[in-house]
Structure formats: C-alpha cells, structure tokens
Amino acid sequence: MRRTRRTPGRCVMARVRICPTCRGENALAAIRCVQCGVSIAQVSPTEAASPMSESPTACASCPHCEATLPPDSAACPYCGESLRAGPHIVITWPWGAKTLDQELIVGRDPKDSPLADRLAGYSNISRRHARLRPTAEGLWVEDLGSTNGVLVNETRLTPRQPFLLAESGSLRLAKDFVVEIKWCEP
C-alpha cells in the first residue's frame, strides 16, 4: 500500500476501491460495494482524496493509511481499520513471551515468516501455517491452508476463514506446538 504524508494545505490521498456500477468509494478491504452491493473484490485499488482533506479543522489521520479522518470516527472510511485502542496481545511462544502489535505470518518459510528460523525444527508446521492479526476487537486467527490445521482453544478452524479470538486462550499449530494468548490492558 502506498502511503502519503499529511502536509498542511495539501490534499491527502487514500487507497480505495471505486465501484464500477455506482462509482461509490469503498474501503480497501471491502469485497462488496457498501452503496449498491456489487462485488468489488476484483476491482484494483486506486487513490482518492480524503473527504475531509479540504477542511481546516480536520487534524486526525489514520495510523494505518494516513488518510485524514472525519471527526469522531470509530474506523477509517478508506482502509476499514478500527481506530479504537484495544488491549495489548501477548503471545507466549515456546521460546518466550512477545507482544503482538502487527500482522504475523506463522510458518517455516523465511520469505513470509519472521519466525521461520525458530520453527525450522517443527516439520509438522506448514511453510505458511497461520496468520495472526491484532485489532481493537481482538486477535484474528486464520489457517492459511496448513496440513495439520489450527486449533483455537482446541477447536479446529476452517481453512482460509478468519476467526476472531476476543479473549485470552490457546492456539495449537501442531501436536507439539501450543502457544498461549493473553490480553493485557494498555
């Protein structure tokens, strides 16, 4: 995603999907147009001026895409990310605890996962096993089509269907690989 810096007096651009039917602007993560319901999953993202960029009173910007935000926004209208501060998520791996503050791919592929070196000895963990994405609502956990699956609190996830873990729990990636997820208030 291309980011632009906010500069006083300059228009802020955000990445959006423009509906080919109604020309409505939609969040980058949207798969259907919020105005008319047409599928926009295959529509290429484009840049559009933020609706508040001309306002002299607009001063808040999205920490994810840097677009100027309307007052009192709970979520960015362009990237769809929540703007509420949520609890810190701490994951206790076999090698120690670490705060998770950004998306993480768990697996043995060094191109995709920063944990690949530590997971090299676990042959029952796939190269791209799971995606962990912290948000203000909780931790989104997704099985990326792994061979041995992903279990949240001992319940197997459906592959490629994200699951929201909204409280502390456990994550099993293999028979011998379990991590604990804990919530800590900011």
Summary of the structure (lengths in Angstrom):
residues: 186
radius of gyration: 19.1
end to end distance: 28.1
largest distance: 56.8
contacts: 516
relative contact order: 0.13
helix: 2%
strand: 34%
